[in-house]
Amino acid sequence: MKDIKILAIDQSTKCTGWSLWKDEELSDYGLLESDKTEKNPIERMQQMYFMIKDLIINRKPDYVVIESVQFQSNYRTYSQLSQMQGIIFSILFELDIGFNIIEATAWRKFCNIQGRKRIEQKASTIQMVRDRFVLNVGEDIADAIGIGCWAVNNIKTHVKN
């Protein structure tokens, strides 16, 4: 049976963390960053579109898992993240790659992420990645690794048919 590659993405218009898994092993990870000086979110989305599309074309995943958009407290940010998610959908539709959307609460529960507040959850995720994978990464990559941990344990059976 061939290796199944799953790409996990924690998307945003500014920093998108990603992790790539071959079967159940973390094989690569990284961070895509739009131009920090760009104030226009549409321009940042366009930059992310090309970076994410290149990532998918170059890494050739069999399946992609992205985090569901969650409303925090700012409608503009929620709208922009929803638009970014739609951009990723369009890439996956165009490239004919299956995908799943996972709620943050689901992958955090699976990974035993602690904390009630967002900042506590981010710190707990970074610590989980440090403990489990001996990696020192920022919150965006840590979240993508957490999403990937959930994915390889919950999605792979659907992909391996």
ABEGO torsion letter per residue (X at the ends): XBBBBBBBBBBBAABBBBBBBBEABBABBBBBBBBAABABAAAAAAAAAAAAAAAAAAAGBABBBBBBBBBAABAAAAAAAAAAAAAAAAAAAAAGBBBBBBBAAAAAAAAGBBEABAAAAAAAAAAAAAAAAGBBBBAAAAAAAAAAAAAAAAAAAAAAX
